Amino acid sequence: QVQLVESGGGVVQPGGSLRLSCAASGSLFIRYAMGWYRQAPGKQRELVARATTGFSTYYADSVKGRFTISRDNAKNTIYLQMNSLKPEDTAVYYCNANPPSTFFTWGQGTQVTVSS
């Protein structure tokens, strides 16, 4: 079972930036496309960005041009660089395989709050 630990969240003003990290245990990480998800209060969890094993990327329309996903297979880590943050980006951010896999345990997530 792969454990996932997200970090890097915080409180930022609109227009600000944050960089999230997700560290995965074990060697399965490099075999899976990985994604960043977020869940805002009262809403379903949604996929924000995805990075395949071949480093191809996908972004939800709501974050395209502002967020950048990357992965470092040597460190079993994926990142999410978030720029030009908006209040509607406020959510708990999680990582997991994409699509989510039972081999990966959801972490606690990291809270991102965008507020003036």
C-alpha positions in Angstrom: 0.0 0.0 0.0 1.3 3.4 -1.0 1.0 6.1 1.6 0.6 9.7 0.4 1.6 12.8 2.3 0.6 16.2 1.0 2.1 19.5 2.2 2.6 23.1 1.2 -0.8 24.5 1.7 -1.6 27.7 3.5 -3.4 31.0 3.5 -2.6 33.3 0.6 -4.1 36.5 -0.9 -5.8 36.5 -4.3 -3.1 36.6 -7.0 -0.6 34.8 -4.8 1.2 31.5 -5.3 1.7 28.3 -3.5 3.6 25.1 -4.3 2.2 21.8 -3.1 4.1 18.6 -2.6 2.9 15.0 -2.4 5.4 12.4 -1.2 4.6 8.7 -1.9 6.1 5.7 -0.2 7.2 2.7 -2.1 8.0 2.0 -5.7 4.6 1.7 -7.2 4.5 5.5 -7.7 6.5 5.4 -10.9 4.0 3.0 -12.6 1.0 5.2 -12.3 -0.3 8.5 -13.6 -0.7 10.8 -10.7 -3.2 13.5 -10.0 -4.0 16.4 -7.8 -7.5 16.6 -6.6 -9.4 19.2 -4.5 -12.5 19.2 -2.4 -14.2 22.5 -1.4 -16.8 22.6 1.4 -20.1 21.1 0.3 -18.6 20.0 -3.1 -17.4 16.7 -4.5 -13.8 16.0 -4.9 -12.6 17.0 -8.4 -9.5 16.3 -10.5 -7.4 19.4 -10.9 -4.3 18.2 -12.8 -2.8 14.9 -13.9 0.7 13.8 -14.9 1.2 10.5 -16.7 4.2 8.3 -16.4 5.4 9.8 -19.7 5.1 13.3 -18.2 2.1 14.3 -20.3 -0.2 16.6 -18.4 -3.8 17.4 -18.1 -5.5 20.4 -16.4 -9.1 21.2 -15.5 -10.3 24.2 -17.4 -10.6 26.1 -14.2 -6.9 26.0 -13.5 -5.4 25.9 -17.0 -2.7 28.4 -17.4 -2.4 29.0 -13.7 -1.4 25.6 -12.2 1.5 23.4 -13.2 1.9 19.8 -12.2 5.2 18.0 -12.2 6.7 14.8 -10.9 10.1 13.7 -9.7 10.2 9.9 -10.0 13.5 9.7 -8.2 12.0 11.3 -5.2 8.5 9.6 -5.5 7.0 13.1 -5.3 4.6 15.2 -7.3 4.2 18.9 -7.2 1.5 21.4 -8.0 2.7 25.0 -8.6 -0.3 27.3 -8.2 -0.1 30.8 -9.4 -2.7 33.6 -9.7 -4.7 32.0 -7.0 -8.4 32.9 -6.7 -10.8 32.6 -3.8 -12.6 29.7 -5.7 -9.3 27.7 -5.5 -10.0 27.4 -1.7 -10.2 23.7 -0.9 -8.4 20.8 0.6 -5.9 19.4 -1.9 -5.1 15.7 -2.2 -3.0 13.6 -4.5 -3.6 10.0 -5.7 -3.2 7.9 -8.7 -5.4 8.9 -11.7 -7.8 7.2 -11.8 -7.6 6.7 -8.0 -6.2 3.2 -7.2 -6.9 1.0 -4.2 -3.1 0.6 -4.0 -2.9 4.2 -2.8 -4.1 5.4 0.5 -5.6 8.9 0.5 -3.7 11.3 2.7 -4.9 14.0 5.0 -4.7 16.6 2.3 -3.4 20.1 2.6 -5.6 23.1 3.1 -5.4 26.0 0.6 -7.2 29.1 1.6 -7.3 32.1 -0.8 -8.6 35.2 1.0 -8.0 38.9 1.3 
